Amino acid sequence: MSEIISQYGFIFLVMACIFGFFMAWGVGANDVANAMGTSVGARAITIKQAILIAMIFEFAGAYLAGGEVTSTIRSSIIDIEMAGFADSPELLVYGMLSSLLAAGIWLLIASHNGWPVSTTHSIIGAIVGFAVVGISADAVVWSQVWSIVASWVVSPMCSGIIAFFLFRSVQKLVLETADPFENAKKYVPFYIFLVGFVIAMVTLVKGLSHTGLEFTFVQNIMIALSLGVLAMTVGIFMLRSIVAVPAEDSQFHFASVEKVFGVLMIFTACSMAFAHGSNDVANAIGPLAAINGVVQSGGAFVEESGLPLWILLLGGAGIVAGLAMWGYKVIATIGRNITELTPSRGFAAELAAASTVVVASGTGIPVSTTHTLVGAVLGVGMARGIGALNLGVVGKIFLSWVVTLPAGASISIVFFFIFRALFS
């Protein structure tokens, strides 16, 4: 049993909870705003509705499908045995505390400026930073880090391509036809079915594994199909109340059509919040879970420790608080400033991003929701021609992405040495 852990264990745990909540608050202020930015930007939902949807679906995503990524953040980026934590487990505690605090501070700075940065990169940069300087470069599992780095390029490209073709299908089937309103009412239910099916399928295949429910592949497909049909039925019911208003259409040719897509965006907003919860709650609670494991076991690091429910609750609460207090700043960047979004465009971006994120969460690779969504919004902009994009804003976003890793790493290194000096 480590003396430092036994002496300061309770203090470490309290600090971890505070820093974990702060980091989760940053995730809410920056990242959930990304998830909701397209819906709010396209004026399909209000900020209040966005917060309500986020509360329910972020939470569900974190609980049902968040376990896979949490284990990657918690124990796959550092080689625990190589790092020698068995002899001095307190180093891991200092490192994880520094990572949470460093990532939280960077997210605070970014959210204040309205930059949509990646919380995934902030925390991974912070963990790699303390490991390289505080322990040794060999302690980092570089293959895992490189696969995450590769996902920064791959995930925006995938979501951008999916969004491009989704929006082209909307243009061909609805917007460029003789009667767009009727065609919108005809085809939107199928898009709603697609949203329900994709999200249900990934949750069933990957998310439910740690809740103890196991289905065969055929059962999964049957359940996902029925959930897709259920979503479609609800959608058809909601679409009944929408009628074309010629007066509105005279100002903007597709006003009535966009109302139909507004219904669809409520579904994609829910799916995006679910996808985000499954992927990004891990950023705030992965390090907290690692610290909790070390303190509870009196200094032994258990690679596969169960994830206590209270940690998930703390992460979920922090996220909702951050979105409610500061989310509007990043929502403006992503929803209004990259390209002008309408419900039909926002739907294509959100479904593409959600699909990419949930598939990645299922494979345990922590991709950045921010990158996937910005990639998808760019894809929709490209479908309308390069002139539809605000390249100045896009440039700033890319720059903030590049800075995130080194920023997280350097702040984390400073705190690591401070904690080591304070407690050792």
Summary of the structure (lengths in Angstrom):
residues: 424
radius of gyration: 21.9
end to end distance: 15.2
largest distance: 76.6
contacts: 1714
relative contact order: 0.23
helix: 82%
strand: 1%
